[in-house]
Amino acid sequence: MGSIPAEIEKKEQKVLYDYQKRDINKIFSRLEEFPKNYNLLYQLPTGGGKTVIFSEIVRRYIEATQKKVVVLTHRIELCAQTSKMLTEFKVKNKVINSNVKKLCDQDEYMCFVAMVETLNNRLNEDQLELNNIGMVIIDEAHYNSFRKLFRFFENCFILGVTATPLSSNMKLPMKDNYNELIVGDTINSLIGQGFLAKPVTYTYDVGLGALKIGMNGDYTVKSSEELYTNMMMQDKLLHAYEERNKGKKTLIFNNGINTSVYVYDTFKRAGYPIRHLDNTNSRQERAEILEWFKNTPDAILTSVSILTTGFDEPTVESIILNRATKSLTLYFQMIGRGSRILPSKDEFSIIDLGNNTARFGLWNSDVDWQSIFRSPDFYYDNLVGDEEIERNFKYVLPDDIRKEFPNSKDIGFDVEAEYAKTKKYSLRSLTVLEKSIEQHANMCAENSEDVFDARILSRLLDKDIEYRIRRYSYCISKSTKNYRDWLEEDYVRKLRSKINQLFIDK
């Protein structure tokens, strides 16, 4: 392609940051070395300015080569946003949407922006013929829908851009379509430079044993809705909001429309300003809801993944993940909606109700993207499983329940330590549960005037009992749900009996 002329370097239409200039120069070095038939992937976190970067690349490339560029997106909103940004960079462009059947005026443009499905249909039907295309840029390149268009641009330099270079389909790795990955600045680096807000993360343990994995490798909507629409989870969500987020502008992400509607009803009944949005809303309804959200200081918006891309509202102060996901991309996208900075906002909060932080790590932790790009199977194989995550749960009596046991100094019980004693002294493993029952019975008895009060108190220990049974089942390597259920029922029966015996002895 030849060197980029110095006078072109001086014609920057917008101020570019140092890390953006550095990455643009890296990309152009590949363009100069491999002007054709080279597929390059570029990674930069959400909020780092990927659209700004590739818009500047388009401008410089056109001026240097006089060849045309096609920019592909997967959503109509991204088409409009991309076209607007290119225009700000003085790149005259045309959007190829469903209304464009032919390109009689294509000589007037050096850049075209298109949705992948629309362009694929036009090219397959021979309705369009794009001439003199030298570069194709693919936004949100981790989506596999773009693969179908590669055959139409075999002699072009293809640049994919994404925040997460991990294919949306684990069976179709990105390394099969891209020759190389260039990694941009990390989230922590962008936070340190003042380009992204700092996250403050709060996690709440959630048992995900009832969730099922679908064909796409993620949790199914049906099983997710069965879990997240129950009253216990709705109460946990509301409690988490009131404990950590109350009064903050909040986005809630759910897996399923029914869950989002339940969330809307729960918060509405509690008197909070909330709206619900999903892909069944009309364009006018969506615009009205987002305008309300933008202009309402303490607004809450509950949705179903529709706002993971193409949505930029810097005033968001808090993100609630009211769902579990096995998609690293979705995890980063959801949280990224809260990372935009403002003069009055240098941090935002994350509430995780799906064990996602335990699965993927903190959002701003460093990630070895090169390793994930080269060996996605290794990454998937080493993803922390739900059972392993739940083994690390630690139950602590909530303050309101702890207050019901004021006379009890010691309320903790180390199941693993007690199990180790049974092994050391050749005791029955059930000795662990017998000691636990004795402690629980004493807690109830020493805080009650009679056996009836003690039995009522024992009902407050159901979560603690469930936790201890789960820890015990891990110790004996027998953790099927049916066995744990039987142990819990037996535990409760023996606890009642022990309470009775304590009062008889009195």
C-alpha positions in Angstrom: 0.0 0.0 0.0 2.9 2.3 0.6 3.6 4.7 3.5 0.9 7.0 4.8 1.8 10.6 3.5 2.7 13.0 6.3 0.1 15.6 5.2 -2.6 13.0 5.8 -1.3 12.5 9.3 -2.0 16.1 10.1 -5.6 16.1 8.9 -7.1 14.6 12.0 -10.7 15.7 12.3 -11.0 14.8 16.0 -8.6 14.7 18.9 -7.2 11.2 19.3 -5.7 10.0 22.5 -2.2 8.6 22.6 -3.4 4.9 23.0 -5.7 5.4 20.0 -2.9 6.8 17.8 -0.6 4.0 18.9 -3.2 1.3 17.9 -4.0 3.1 14.6 -0.3 3.0 13.7 -0.1 -0.7 14.5 -3.1 -1.4 12.3 -1.6 0.7 9.4 1.7 -1.2 9.8 -0.2 -4.4 9.0 -2.0 -2.6 6.1 1.3 -1.7 4.6 2.7 -5.2 5.0 -0.5 -7.1 4.0 -2.7 -4.8 1.8 -4.9 -7.8 0.6 -6.1 -11.1 1.8 -5.3 -10.4 5.4 -7.8 -10.6 8.3 -6.8 -8.6 11.3 -8.7 -8.5 14.6 -8.4 -5.6 17.0 -9.5 -5.7 20.7 -10.3 -2.6 22.8 -12.6 -2.4 25.9 -16.1 -1.0 25.7 -15.8 2.8 26.1 -12.3 2.9 24.7 -13.5 4.4 21.4 -13.4 1.6 18.9 -15.8 3.6 16.5 -13.5 6.6 16.7 -10.5 4.5 15.9 -11.9 2.7 12.9 -13.5 6.0 11.6 -10.0 7.6 11.6 -8.7 4.5 9.9 -11.3 4.8 7.2 -10.5 8.4 6.6 -6.8 7.9 6.3 -7.1 4.7 4.3 -9.4 6.4 1.7 -7.1 9.4 1.3 -4.0 7.2 1.0 -5.3 4.6 -1.4 -8.4 6.0 -3.1 -10.1 2.7 -2.4 -13.5 2.3 -0.9 -14.4 0.9 2.5 -17.4 -1.2 3.8 -18.3 -1.1 7.4 -20.5 -3.9 8.7 -22.6 -4.0 11.8 -25.2 -6.4 13.2 -27.8 -3.9 14.4 -29.7 -1.0 12.8 -28.9 1.3 15.7 -25.2 0.7 15.2 -25.5 1.5 11.5 -26.8 5.0 12.3 -24.2 5.6 15.0 -21.4 4.5 12.8 -22.6 6.6 9.9 -22.8 9.7 12.2 -19.3 9.1 13.5 -17.8 8.7 10.0 -19.5 11.9 9.0 -17.8 13.7 11.9 -14.5 12.5 10.5 -15.5 14.1 7.1 -16.0 10.7 5.5 -18.9 10.9 3.1 -20.8 7.6 3.6 -24.0 5.9 2.6 -26.1 3.5 4.8 -27.2 0.4 2.9 -30.5 -0.5 4.7 -33.6 -2.4 3.7 -34.8 0.6 1.6 -31.7 0.5 -0.6 -32.2 -1.9 -3.5 -29.6 -0.6 -5.9 -26.6 1.6 -5.7 -26.9 3.8 -8.7 -25.1 6.6 -6.9 -22.2 4.6 -5.5 -19.6 6.7 -7.3 -20.6 9.5 -5.0 -19.4 7.6 -1.9 -16.1 6.1 -0.7 -17.6 4.4 2.3 -20.7 2.2 2.8 -22.2 1.2 6.2 -24.5 -1.9 6.2 -26.2 -4.4 8.3 -24.7 -7.9 7.7 -28.1 -9.5 6.8 -29.2 -6.7 4.4 -25.9 -6.6 2.5 -25.8 -10.4 2.4 -29.3 -10.5 0.8 -28.4 -7.8 -1.7 -25.2 -9.5 -2.8 -26.7 -13.0 -3.0 -29.5 -11.6 -5.1 -27.1 -9.8 -7.4 -28.9 -6.6 -6.7 -25.7 -4.8 -5.6 -22.2 -4.7 -7.0 -19.7 -2.9 -4.9 -16.7 -1.6 -6.8 -13.2 -0.8 -5.8 -13.5 -2.1 -2.2 -10.1 -2.3 -0.5 -11.1 -2.7 3.1 -13.9 -4.2 5.1 -14.4 -3.2 8.8 -16.5 -5.5 11.0 -17.9 -3.9 14.2 -18.7 -6.3 17.1 -16.7 -8.9 15.2 -17.3 -11.7 17.7 -20.7 -12.3 16.2 -20.6 -15.2 13.7 -23.1 -13.8 11.3 -20.3 -11.9 9.5 -18.6 -15.0 8.3 -21.1 -15.5 5.5 -19.9 -12.2 3.8 -16.2 -13.0 3.8 -16.4 -14.8 0.4 -17.5 -11.6 -1.2 -14.4 -9.7 -0.1 -11.6 -12.3 -0.7 -9.2 -9.7 -2.0 -9.8 -7.1 0.7 -8.1 -6.3 3.9 -10.6 -7.2 6.7 -10.4 -5.5 10.1 -12.6 -6.9 12.8 -13.0 -4.9 16.0 -14.4 -6.1 19.3 -14.1 -5.7 23.1 -14.0 -9.5 23.5 -12.2 -11.6 20.8 -14.1 -14.8 21.7 -16.5 -16.1 19.2 -20.2 -16.1 20.1 -20.2 -19.8 18.9 -17.6 -21.9 20.6 -17.6 -24.3 17.6 -16.5 -21.5 15.3 -13.3 -19.9 16.8 -12.2 -16.5 15.6 -8.7 -17.8 15.0 -10.1 -19.7 12.0 -11.1 -16.4 10.3 -8.4 -13.9 11.5 -4.7 -14.1 11.0 -3.7 -12.0 14.0 -5.0 -10.2 17.1 -3.9 -6.8 18.2 -4.8 -6.0 21.8 -5.4 -2.5 22.9 -5.3 -0.9 26.4 -6.7 -2.8 29.3 -9.8 -1.7 31.3 -7.6 -0.8 34.3 -5.3 1.3 32.1 -8.2 3.2 30.7 -9.6 3.7 34.3 -6.2 5.0 35.4 -6.0 7.4 32.5 -9.5 8.7 33.4 -11.3 7.3 30.3 -13.5 4.8 32.1 -15.3 4.9 35.5 -14.0 2.7 38.3 -16.3 -0.3 39.2 -17.3 -1.1 42.7 -18.6 -4.7 42.7 -21.0 -6.4 45.1 -21.8 -10.1 44.8 -24.7 -12.1 46.2 -24.4 -15.9 46.2 -27.1 -17.6 44.2 -27.6 -21.3 43.8 -27.7 -22.1 40.1 -28.2 -25.9 40.3 -31.6 -25.7 38.6 -30.3 -23.9 35.5 -29.9 -25.8 32.3 -27.4 -25.2 29.5 -28.9 -24.7 26.0 -27.5 -25.4 22.5 -25.7 -22.1 22.4 -23.7 -23.0 25.5 -25.4 -20.5 27.8 -28.2 -21.0 30.4 -31.6 -21.4 28.9 -34.2 -18.7 29.2 -36.8 -21.2 30.5 -34.7 -22.4 33.4 -33.4 -18.9 34.2 -37.0 -17.6 34.4 -38.0 -20.4 36.7 -35.3 -19.4 39.1 -35.3 -15.6 38.8 -39.1 -15.1 38.9 -39.6 -16.8 42.2 -40.3 -14.6 45.2 -37.0 -15.4 47.0 -34.9 -14.1 44.1 -37.2 -11.1 43.6 -36.8 -10.3 47.3 -33.0 -10.8 47.1 -32.9 -8.4 44.1 -34.9 -5.7 45.8 -32.9 -6.1 49.0 -29.6 -5.8 47.0 -30.9 -2.6 45.3 -32.0 -1.0 48.5 -28.8 -2.0 50.3 -26.3 -0.8 47.6 -28.0 1.2 44.8 -31.0 3.1 46.2 -31.4 6.4 44.5 -28.9 5.6 41.7 -29.8 5.4 38.0 -29.8 1.7 37.5 -29.8 -0.8 34.6 -31.1 -4.3 35.4 -30.2 -7.1 32.9 -32.4 -10.3 32.9 -32.5 -13.5 30.9 -36.1 -13.6 29.7 -39.0 -11.1 29.2 -41.1 -12.7 32.0 -38.3 -12.1 34.5 -38.0 -8.5 33.5 -41.8 -8.0 33.8 -41.6 -9.5 37.3 -38.8 -7.2 38.2 -40.9 -4.2 37.0 -43.8 -5.3 39.1 -41.6 -5.9 42.2 -40.0 -2.4 42.0 -43.2 -0.7 41.0 -45.0 -2.1 44.1 -42.1 -0.9 46.2 -42.6 2.6 44.9 -39.5 3.0 42.8 -39.5 4.7 39.3 -39.0 1.9 36.9 -39.7 1.0 33.2 -39.4 -2.3 31.3 -37.9 -2.6 27.8 -37.6 -5.6 25.5 -37.4 -6.3 21.8 -41.2 -6.4 21.5 -41.4 -2.6 22.1 -41.9 -0.5 19.0 -39.2 2.0 18.0 -41.4 4.9 19.3 -41.9 3.1 22.6 -38.2 2.4 22.9 -37.3 6.0 22.2 -39.8 7.3 24.7 -38.6 4.9 27.4 -34.9 5.7 26.9 -35.7 9.5 26.9 -37.5 9.0 30.3 -34.5 7.0 31.6 -32.1 9.7 30.4 -34.0 12.5 32.1 -35.0 10.8 35.4 -32.2 11.0 38.0 -33.1 7.9 40.0 -34.6 5.9 37.1 -34.5 2.1 37.0 -34.6 0.4 33.6 -35.1 -3.4 33.5 -34.4 -5.1 30.2 -33.5 -8.3 28.4 -30.0 -7.9 26.7 -31.4 -5.4 24.2 -29.1 -2.7 25.7 -25.9 -4.6 25.6 -24.7 -3.0 22.4 -25.5 0.3 20.6 -26.7 1.9 23.9 -24.6 4.7 25.4 -26.0 6.5 28.5 -23.2 8.0 30.6 -25.5 8.9 33.5 -26.0 5.2 34.4 -24.6 4.8 37.9 -25.3 1.2 38.6 -25.5 -2.2 36.8 -27.4 -5.1 38.2 -26.8 -8.6 36.6 -30.1 -10.3 37.6 -29.0 -13.3 35.6 -26.2 -15.8 35.2 -24.3 -16.2 31.9 -21.5 -18.3 30.6 -20.8 -15.8 27.9 -17.7 -13.7 28.7 -18.7 -11.3 25.9 -22.1 -10.7 27.4 -20.6 -10.2 30.8 -18.3 -7.5 29.6 -21.0 -5.9 27.5 -23.6 -5.6 30.3 -21.2 -4.1 32.8 -19.7 -1.8 30.1 -23.0 0.1 29.9 -22.1 1.7 33.3 -18.5 2.5 32.6 -18.8 5.9 30.8 -17.4 8.8 32.8 -18.8 12.2 33.5 -17.4 15.2 35.4 -19.7 14.2 38.3 -19.1 10.4 37.9 -15.8 8.6 38.3 -17.1 5.3 39.5 -20.2 3.0 39.2 -21.5 0.0 41.1 -22.1 -3.5 39.9 -24.5 -5.9 41.7 -24.0 -9.5 40.6 -26.8 -11.9 41.3 -25.6 -14.7 39.0 -22.2 -15.7 40.3 -20.7 -14.1 37.2 -17.8 -12.4 39.0 -16.8 -15.8 40.5 -17.0 -17.3 37.0 -15.1 -14.7 35.0 -13.3 -12.6 37.6 -13.7 -8.9 38.2 -14.7 -6.8 35.2 -11.5 -4.8 35.4 -9.2 -7.7 36.0 -6.5 -8.2 33.3 -7.4 -10.8 30.7 -5.0 -12.7 28.4 -6.8 -12.0 25.2 -4.0 -13.5 23.1 -4.3 -16.8 24.9 -8.1 -16.8 24.6 -7.8 -16.0 20.8 -5.3 -18.7 20.2 -6.8 -21.4 22.4 -10.5 -20.8 23.0 -11.1 -24.4 23.8 -8.6 -24.3 26.6 -10.4 -21.2 28.0 -13.8 -22.9 27.9 -12.5 -26.1 29.5 -11.0 -24.1 32.4 -14.0 -21.9 33.0 -15.0 -22.3 36.7 -18.1 -24.5 37.0 -21.2 -23.7 39.0 -20.6 -26.5 41.5 -17.1 -25.3 42.2 -18.4 -21.7 42.6 -21.0 -22.8 45.1 -18.5 -24.8 47.1 -17.0 -21.4 48.0 -20.2 -19.9 49.2 -20.1 -18.9 52.8 -23.5 -18.4 54.6 -23.6 -15.7 57.3 -26.8 -15.2 59.4 -28.4 -12.0 58.3 -28.5 -9.3 60.9 -32.3 -9.5 61.4 -32.0 -13.2 62.1 -28.8 -12.9 64.2 -30.8 -10.5 66.6 -33.1 -13.3 67.4 -30.2 -15.2 69.1 -28.8 -12.6 71.5 -27.8 -15.2 74.1 -25.7 -17.2 71.8 -22.1 -16.2 71.5 -21.0 -18.8 69.1 -23.2 -19.3 66.1 -20.6 -20.5 63.6 -19.8 -24.1 62.7 -16.9 -25.3 60.7 -18.2 -28.4 58.8 -14.8 -29.1 57.1 -12.9 -29.0 60.4 -15.4 -31.3 62.1 -15.3 -33.7 59.2 -11.5 -33.8 59.4 -11.8 -34.8 63.1 -14.0 -37.8 62.1 -11.3 -39.0 59.7 -8.6 -38.5 62.3 -10.4 -40.3 65.1 -12.2 -42.9 62.9 -15.6 -41.6 63.7 -18.8 -41.9 61.7 -19.1 -39.0 59.2 -22.6 -38.3 60.4 -21.0 -37.2 63.7 -20.6 -33.9 61.9 -24.3 -33.4 61.5 -25.0 -34.6 65.0 -22.7 -31.9 66.4 -24.3 -29.3 64.2 -27.8 -30.3 65.3 -26.7 -30.0 68.9 -25.4 -26.5 68.4 -28.5 -25.3 66.5 -30.7 -26.9 69.2 -28.8 -25.1 72.0 -29.1 -21.8 70.1 -32.9 -22.2 69.9 -33.2 -23.3 73.5 -31.1 -20.6 75.2 -33.0 -17.9 73.4 -36.5 -19.2 74.1 -38.8 -19.4 77.1 -40.4 -22.6 76.1 -40.2 -25.4 73.5 -42.8 -23.7 71.3 -40.7 -20.5 71.0 -37.6 -22.6 70.3 -39.4 -24.5 67.5 -40.3 -21.2 65.9 -36.7 -19.9 66.2 -35.5 -23.1 64.5 -37.4 -22.2 61.4 -35.2 -19.1 61.0 -32.2 -21.5 60.5 -33.3 -23.1 57.3 -30.7 -21.3 55.1 -28.0 -22.1 57.6 -29.1 -25.8 57.7 -29.1 -25.9 53.9 -25.6 -24.4 53.8 -24.2 -26.9 56.4 -25.8 -29.8 54.6 -24.2 -28.7 51.3 -20.7 -28.3 52.9 -21.1 -31.8 54.5 -22.1 -33.4 51.1 -19.0 -31.9 49.5 -16.9 -33.5 52.2 -18.3 -37.0 51.7 -18.3 -36.5 47.9 -22.0 -37.3 47.7 -23.8 -34.2 46.6 -26.8 -35.2 44.5 -29.8 -33.0 45.1 -32.0 -35.9 46.2 -29.5 -36.9 48.8 -29.1 -33.3 50.1 -32.9 -33.0 50.3 -33.2 -36.2 52.4 -30.4 -35.0 54.7 -32.1 -31.7 55.2 -35.4 -33.3 56.1 -33.7 -35.7 58.5 -31.7 -32.8 60.0 -34.9 -30.8 60.7 -36.6 -33.8 62.3 -33.6 -34.5 64.5 -33.4 -30.8 65.4 -37.0 -30.7 66.6 -36.4 -33.8 68.7 -33.2 -32.4 70.2 -35.0 -29.2 71.1 -37.7 -31.2 72.8 -35.1 -33.2 74.7 -33.4 -30.1 75.9 -36.6 -28.7 77.5 -37.4 -32.1 79.0 -34.0 -32.1 80.6 -34.6 -28.6 82.0 
